[in-house]
Amino acid sequence: MEIDLAKYLAHRQKRLQYWRASFKPEGLPLEARSDISTKLSTYSLLLAKLSKPGTEAELLDSKLKLEQLEQTLASLFELKRSFIGRLAVSNPAETILLKPK
C-alpha cells in the first residue's frame, strides 16, 4: 500500500471513537441501534485487520471495504445530526443536544 498506514489508521480510530460517542441509543429505533452497532463493530474489525501484516490484495480489499463502510456510517451520522437539528429548531426548549466528550 502506498499510504502512511499509521496516519491512515489513527485518523479512522479517532473517527470511530467520535461515532461511538455520537450514536447514543436514545432516540433511535431498536432496529437502527442494532444496525449501527453492527456497522461500528465491523468498522473496528476492519481497522484491526489493516493493522496486521497481510498480502497486498488482502490489504486493498480491507481498505476498500473500510472506505465503503465509512461512507455509510458518515451518511447515517449526518442524517442523525440533521434530524436532531430540525428538532432543536422546532422545539428548542424541549430538545437536548448532547455533544460527545
LOZA-869892 format. One record per atom (N, C-alpha, C, O): x, y, z. Coordinates in steps of 0.001 Angstrom, whole numbers, padded with zeros to 6 digits, always signed. Layout:
XYZ...
END
This chain:
+000844-001179+000000+000000+000000+000000+000886+001237+000000+001921+001278+000665+000475+002214-000734+001272+003431-000862+000773+004550+000050+000838+005725-000311+000287+004191+001206-000182+005207+002149+000596+005055+003448+001152+003994+003732+000627+006124+004230+001233+006052+005548+000202+005378+006455-000752+006011+006908+000407+004103+006708-000590+003293+007396-000904+003826+008798-002062+003810+009217+000102+004293+009515-000132+004801+010868-001076+006001+010854-002001+006068+011663-000853+006941+009948-001728+008115+009851-003122+007716+009372-004128+008228+009862-003166+006811+008424-004442+006336+007875-005297+005709+008982-006487+006003+009094-004690+004851+009791-005431+004161+010845-005753+005081+012021-006845+004997+012583-004824+005955+012401-005046+006852+013538-006242+007766+013295-007073+007961+014183-006324+008318+012107-007437+009201+011754-008773+008461+011865-009757+009007+012364-008793+007236+011403-010026+006458+011426-010367+005946+012825-011542+005786+013155-009355+005691+013643-009616+005310+015035-010305+006456+015787-011247+006234+016547-009824+007675+015565-010454+008850+016186-011894+009003+015712-012793+009294+016501-012099+008802+014414-013445+008905+013855-014357+007850+014480-015510+008141+014798-013855+006636+014658-014637+005568+015281-015013+005939+016711-016154+005725+017120-014083+006487+017470-014380+006924+018837-015471+007997+018836-016383+007962+019662-015374+008937+017918-016366+010018+017842-017741+009463+017480-018748+009850+018073-017777+008556+016504-019062+007965+016122-019669+007178+017267-020872+007266+017511-018853+006410+017971-019380+005629+019102-019953+006545+020168-020978+006224+020770-019316+007672+020410-019822+008632+021391-021072+009347+020878-021937+009727+021667-021169+009529+019572-022267+010290+018979-023527+009465+018752-024635+009983+018890-023378+008216+018413-024532+007366+018127-025061+006757+019420-024981+005546+019626-025592+007594+020272-026191+007121+021514-027530+006464+021182-028219+006902+020260-027905+005423+021919-029143+004706+021601-030414+005514+021828-031452+005207+021244-030346+006545+022671-031548+007333+022930-032048+007968+021633-031281+008579+020889-033324+007816+021381-033916+008459+020218-033783+007666+018930-034258+008109+017884-033150+006507+018984-033033+005684+017782-033920+004455+017920-034008+003876+019003-034579+004049+016840-035362+002807+016894-034447+001615+017172-033253+001660+016874-035007+000557+017740-034230-000630+018113-033480-001212+016918-032320-001604+017044-034136-001270+015763-033507-001820+014563-032300-000976+014139-031263-001514+013751-032444+000336+014218-031344+001232+013850-030183+001095+014829-029020+001137+014427-030497+000933+016110-029435+000747+017117-028596-000476+016791-027366-000424+016807-029269-001568+016497-028585-002823+016193-027752-002703+014922-026614-003169+014868-028326-002076+013907-027630-001910+012627-026380-001047+012789-025312-001396+012286-026512+000057+013478-025372+000964+013674-024304+000300+014531-023113+000432+014251-024722-000408+015567-023777-001110+016422-022981-002147+015630-021770-002278+015808-023662-002877+014761-023003-003877+013914-022019-003213+012961-020903-003699+012780-022427-002111+012357-021553-001399+011416-020315-000842+012126-019213-000896+011580-020489-000313+013327-019342+000214+014078-018383-000913+014483-017165-000738+014454-018931-002047+014852-018085-003194+015194-017319-003699+013980-016137-004029+014076-017989-003759+012849-017339-004192+011611-016233-003215+011230-015149-003627+010817-016507-001931+011369-015502-000892+011084-014276-001096+011970-013143-001011+011496-014500-001362+013244-013406-001597+014177-012589-002831+013781-011359-002806+013830-013270-003900+013392-012570-005119+012972-011747-004895+011706-010640-005417+011578-012296-004116+010771-011543-003824+009544-010295-002990+009852-009251-003190+009231-010395-002064+010797-009224-001291+011207-008156-002215+011796-006968-002077+011504-008597-003151+012624-007651-004096+013224-007007-004976+012153-005816-005280+012217-007804-005375+011178-007279-006219+010103-006234-005474+009274-005240-006060+008844-006461-004197+009057-005498-003398+008294-004188-003185+009053-003144-002963+008440-004240-003251+010366-003028-003009+011148-002100-004224+011184-000953-004118+011618-002591-005370+010731-001783-006588+010736-001191-006839+009360-001784-006466+008348-000032-007466+009318+000574-007755+008016-000300-008712+007198-000937-009619+007733-000305-008484+005928-001056-009330+005018-000569-009111+003603+000327-008304+003355-001167-009836+002686-000775-009652+001293-001329-008324+000789-002237-007749+001389-000783-007857-000295-001236-006595-000897-002718-006667-001264-003458-005704-001065-003146-007806-001797-004548-007973-002195-005476-007929-000980-006543-007319-001040-005077-008569+000119-005892-008558+001330-006004-007149+001905-007080-006729+002331-004900-006431+001915-004915-005064+002434-005790-004147+001581-006548-003333+002108-005682-004286+000274-006505-003462-000614-007983-003789-000459-008821-002887-000475-008314-005075-000309-009702-005486-000123-010251-004926+001189-011368-004411+001229-009465-005028+002258-009893-004494+003560-010051-002980+003501-010998-002432+004065-009137-002308+002827-009199-000849+002697-010454-000434+001934-011120+000530+002311-010779-001152+000869-011979-000848+000080-013240-001042+000918-014128-000189+000918-013317-002165+001632-014477-002425+002489-014596-001366+003576-015694-000899+003878-013464-000988+004162-013455+000022+005213-013973+001356+004683-014782+002010+005342-013523+001761+003519-013945+003050+002961-015421+003043+002566-016095+004066+002690-015931+001910+002094-017359+001826+001774-018198+001922+003045-019206+002627+003082-017774+001210+004081-018484+001258+005355-018392+002646+005985-019340+003118+006612-017254+003284+005812-017061+004640+006316-018055+005609+005662-018604+006475+006341-018284+005474+004383-019253+006320+003686-020659+006093+004230-021415+007044+004424-021004+004843+004473-022324+004515+005007-022507+005114+006397-023531+005737+006682-021515+004925+007257-021604+005463+008616-021636+006989+008620-022360+007592+009413-020865+007608+007751-020868+009073+007665-022250+009573+007239-022728+010582+007757-022886+008883+006310-024236+009263+005879-025235+009121+007021-026065+010005+007231-025161+008020+007759-026057+007818+008900-025829+008891+009966-026780+009395+010565-024585+009228+010192-024255+010254+011178-024841+011600+010767-025420+012307+011592-024691+011951+009501-025229+013232+009023-026750+013254+009071-027340+014290+009378-027395+012130+008773-028856+012059+008876-029305+012275+010314-030273+012991+010568-028602+011657+011246-028949+011821+012657-028747+013270+013088-029593+013837+013779-027635+013868+012683-027390+015280+013030-028471+016177+012450-028950+017090+013122-028855+015922+011212-029889+016725+010567-031222+016591+011304-031922+017582+011511-031565+015380+011694-032814+015126+012405-032827+015859+013743-033821+016497+014090-031728+015773+014498-031652+016443+015796-031668+017958+015612-032264+018675+016417-031020+018447+014563-031018+019880+014291-032415+020408+014013-032782+021482+014490-033201+019652+013236-034583+020063+012944-035418+020070+014215-036258+020949+014402-035190+019090+015094-035914+019072+016365-035562+020290+017210-036431+020891+017841-034296+020644+017216-033857+021787+018017-034462+023081+017514-034780+023960+018314-034628+023221+016208-035214+024436+015648-036709+024497+015943-037234+025561+016272-037398+023358+015826-038847+023366+016027-039235+023387+017511-040264+023965+017861-038446+022780+018376-038746+022732+019811-037483+023020+020623-036979+022120+021294-036966+024226+020584-035683+024489+021248-035711+024270+022753-034696+023877+023329-036840+024511+023404-036900+024360+024849-036938+022886+025253-036546+022549+026371-037400+022007+024371-037584+020599+024731-036460+019705+024183-036405+018523+024522-035598+020227+023377-034570+019401+022743-033253+019546+023478-032763+020653+023701-032694+018415+023847-031393+018401+024498-030373+017943+023464-030474+016841+022925-029413+018778+023198-028349+018414+022268-027143+017965+023078-026586+018722+023873-026758+016723+022858-025601+016185+023564-024423+016126+022611-024530+015616+021496-023303+016654+023063-022096+016602+022268-021182+015555+022887-021067+015480+024111-020535+014751+022062-019604+013776+022627-018430+014481+023284-018026+015568+022871-017897+013847+024305-016764+014444+025019-015488+014208+024284-014427+014639+024736
END
